[in-house]
Amino acid sequence: MRSLISHLHLFTLSLFLMACSHVPTDVTKADELPEIYPDYIGVTIPAELAPLNFGTPQADVCCIDVTVKGSQGGELHANGDFADFDIDDWHTLTSQNKGGTLTITVCMEKNGRWTQYRDFTVHVSNYPLEEWGLTYRRIAPGYEVYSQMGLYQRCLATFDEEPILENTQAPGMCINCHTSCQTDPERGFVFHVRGDHGATMFQRNGQREWLKAKSDLLGGSMVYPYWHPTGRYCAFSTNQTRQGFHVGIPAPDSLQTAHNRQYPSANNRIEVFDLSSDVFVYQPETHEILTDSLLQTKDWSENTPTFSPDGRWLYYMTCRQQSYPMHYKDEKYDLCRIAFDPETGRFGQTVDTLFHATQMGKSLTWPRPSYDGKYILFTLLDYGYFSIWHEESQQWLLDLTTGEARELEALNSPRADSYHNWNLNSHWIVFTSRRDDGLYSRLYLASVDDKGHWSKPLLLPQQDPLHYYGSSLYSFNVPDFTRTPVTFDAYHAGREILSDQRIETKGADSVQDKK
């Protein structure tokens, strides 16, 4: 009897495998590209990236058969509900084809009939990724209640993801604004905790400390950090942030433009603005705050500072202070810089404006210099700086050699392209976009070559992308590359957050007043 049951199980399993793994026969060729998700047609990838698994959103497709051939040799095959490639085999193929192309043939079975679609290609870049993975925050959409959220890290060569810290270890807290020192978390890693047990966490060389979240010296919290390349300093802004909600009826589809310009609040649900904001530099060794009157002005808001790769300049954005919330649409930022001496911790005597977004009637946000010193990547939007809530947000690039700025049309979409960061060799970026469904921000990768040409963005690969993204209720934001996995003791960190033991920051002797 037991033998009969075993044979029945094997027979049932065989039927199941036959049902979902057909070999294409009597194939009809179609002169059109396949409809696949994610859209990986024509993208450029680093050889180290996880496999480009994909499926199709067509519900009547019961099986997909995919063949991948390298221009420099090698071949892969996948067959089933979706294209699921073996990770090791995929990396063998991509390594063999650096600088070449992968030609992908897709066949789909519908109602017992097979159709072969036009081949498409994927370019394998000569530029290495040189990063272990990504760090990012995952958060459910919300406005007042944090729900479950956390900081996570993902290995880019595989699909493995793990939490760095979740707010279940510090209930009710908001965990945000994390960054590493030039993608190296061992040299420096920082993030913020908001809520009743607020703090700013610094970890260097495995040693962790918690700073008091707010300082009377600053008049607010430490926000939007960016490390100096030496690891000796970390720039911040201090912001009194508020949020408001648009009240209105979404425009009918027939009246909406590509960037919703006729109805600017139709799909922009929330507005974030600052009652005030200033920029300063923190010195972790001494717990001192370096300030300057040029960076802490009464009539202007200074925000989101970043250091140049050589550490000699501090970039930031600034706008004329408005009366909020009445004049929120007049909050428009330009890009500025001030000299910084890392030996003395002193600032320069003058402020230069590098890009006048206001002269275009626009606002600039999230300036991020490439580590090779060539560019500053930023987001341009109609007003404000919280671009993740603005559908019209677009990626722009400032060439520091020529001073020219241009829209990155190859990257942009009609829906909120925002937060971005560079990898260390400055040939790859990661950024967020809501182009997929207009609701959730997801992570995309793109590359730039030595001539300034950009590749088509690709959605961060997942093992079963249709299921993963179709069932996920979280947005990704503030992504950054990481050279190595972040080593962090989440259990003890949660206890330390709740203990409220905090280090006080203090003013430095080198504070400058140039008023």
Order of alpha helices (4+ residues) and beta strands (2+ residues): alpha-beta-beta-beta-beta-alpha-beta-beta-beta-beta-beta-beta-beta-beta-beta-beta-beta-beta-beta-beta-beta-beta-beta-beta-beta-beta-beta-beta-beta-beta-beta-beta-beta-alpha-beta-alpha-beta
